[in-house]
């Protein structure tokens, strides 16, 4: 399954997101790859604009490792683009330094929509 993950990552960096998705899904069968595969899956869905699927994959990554800054960051992005600004703010605040700029974007949107 590690081979599937490596191939998926290779396709992702080549902007072949649709082709990467089934390989990330295949890699999920291997518990040692599941966090990275869920994050890769979430990232691919984000790139394709499949925001609900991106949110689901990021949530599953957080369930695997609640301390994963990158998983919280990806979930924050998926929520932000769905205009769920309050929820995304919480995720970005949980993502450490990765979410710094996004925290401000969320606060701006929340203020604008208040």
N, C-alpha and C positions, 0 to 999 in steps of 0.2 A: 504493500500500500504506500510505502514511502516513495516508490517509483511514481505512483499516480500523483502524489503531492508535488514531487519535483517537476513532473511534466506540466501539471496545472500551473505551478508558479512560473515556469518558462513561458507558457502561453499567455499568462496574465501580463508579463512584462513586454510581450509582443502585441499587447492590446487585443488579444484574441479572447475576450471575456466569455463569449458564448461557448467557445470550445473548452475553456478552462472549467466551467461549472460542472460538467459530468465527472471530470477527473477529481475535482475537490470532493464531490459527493461519494465517489468511489473510495477516496482516501479516508473518509469518515469511518469506514469499517475498522480501521486500525486505531485503537485508543491512543497510541503514542503520537499520532498525527492529528487527532481530532480538534485540538484548539487551533492549530495553525490552519487546518482545512476549513473550519468554520469561519475564521477571520478572512481567509482567502475567498471563500464563497460569498461572504457579506460584501467584501470589496468588489468582487465581480458584479454582483447584483447592483451595487451602487453605481458602478460605471455604466451599466445598461439601463439605469433608471427604474429598476425593479425594487422600489423602496420598501415595500412591505416584506418582500423576501429578504432584503438586506437586513431589515430590523430583526426578523426571526433568526437569521443566522448569527447575528451579533449577540442576540439574547442567549442563544445556545452556547456561544463561546463564553459568555459571562457565567453561565451555569457551570461550565467546566472549570473556569478559573476566575472567580469574582474579583481578583486583584489585577486582571489583565487591562492595562491602560489602553492598549490598542483596541480591544473588544469594546470597551466603553466609548472610545472615540468613534468607532464605526457605527455603533448604535446611535450615538449622538448625531452623527451626520444623517443617518437614515431618518431619524425623527425630525431633524431640522428641515430637511427637504420635503417632509410631509406636513410642514408648518405646525408641528407639535413642539413649540418653542419651550414651554415650561419643562416638559419631559426631557428635551434635548439638553437643556441647561444642566439638569441633574447629571446626565451622562458625561457631559464635557467637564463638569467639575470633578467627576470621578476619574477622569483620564489623565490627570497630572498635567505636565507641561504641554502635551499634545493638543489639549483643548483650549489653551489660553486665548487665542484669537477668536475662537468660536464662542467662548463664554460671552465676550463683548457683543458679538453678532446676535446672540440669543437675547441678551438684555436689551439691545436696540430694538429688536422685533417685538419683544414683550411690551416695551414702553410705547412703541408706535401703535400697537394693537390694544392698548389699555383704554 
